[in-house]
Each structure stands twice: as structure tokens, then as C-alpha cells.
Amino acid sequence: MIKGVHHIAISTNNLDGLLHFYRDLLGMKAVNDVSQWRDDKLMDNITGLQDTRGSGIILRPAGF
């Protein structure tokens, strides 16, 4: 039985479009500003790739 969910990660090549949908249309709130990384060995290890770069943001449903 599932008792809860810690987080859900969604990958996209269009962060602006994703933010428009989840933040602007569904009303989710940004917990932090957009973070960006490049040449980050930790992220390379997590993804199993080299020279990764990306952006991320944490969103929370309204009311939480």
C-alpha cells in the first residue's frame, strides 16, 4: 500500500512551458528560484553522463 509521495520529477526540454502549465494554469507555487548547473560532477554522477547541464525548480501544490 502506498502511504505517501515524497516528490515527482518531470524532465522536459521546455521549462518555460512546464512552468506555464503547472504554475500558471494549475496554480502550483514555486518553492525556490530556477537553479541551473553546468560542469557539476555530482549531477554527472547522478545521471551517469559527462558534462551535464540543466535547470530545475521545485513546485508545490497551492495550500501546502
C-alpha positions in Angstrom: 0.0 0.0 0.0 1.3 3.5 -0.9 1.2 5.7 2.1 2.6 8.9 0.5 4.7 10.5 -2.1 7.9 12.5 -1.4 8.3 14.1 -4.8 7.7 13.6 -8.5 10.4 14.6 -11.1 9.5 15.6 -14.6 12.1 16.0 -17.3 11.5 18.5 -20.1 13.3 20.4 -22.8 10.9 23.3 -22.3 11.0 24.5 -18.7 9.1 27.7 -19.6 6.2 25.6 -21.0 6.2 23.3 -18.0 6.1 26.3 -15.6 3.3 27.9 -17.6 1.2 24.7 -17.2 1.9 23.8 -13.6 2.4 27.2 -12.0 0.3 29.5 -14.1 -2.6 27.2 -15.1 -2.7 24.7 -12.2 -1.7 27.3 -9.5 1.3 25.5 -8.1 3.7 27.7 -6.1 7.5 27.9 -6.7 9.4 26.9 -3.6 12.7 28.2 -5.0 14.0 30.2 -7.9 15.1 28.3 -11.0 18.5 26.7 -10.3 21.0 25.9 -13.1 24.0 23.7 -13.2 26.9 23.1 -15.7 30.0 21.0 -15.3 28.8 19.6 -12.0 30.4 16.3 -11.1 27.6 15.4 -8.7 25.0 15.8 -11.4 27.2 13.9 -13.8 27.3 11.0 -11.3 23.6 11.1 -10.7 22.8 11.0 -14.4 25.7 8.7 -15.4 26.6 11.2 -18.1 29.5 13.6 -18.5 29.4 17.4 -18.9 25.7 17.7 -18.0 23.9 21.0 -17.7 20.4 21.8 -16.8 17.9 23.8 -14.9 15.4 22.8 -12.2 12.7 24.2 -10.0 10.7 22.8 -7.1 6.9 23.4 -7.2 4.4 22.7 -4.5 0.6 22.5 -4.8 -1.2 25.6 -3.5 -2.2 25.2 0.1 0.8 23.1 1.2 
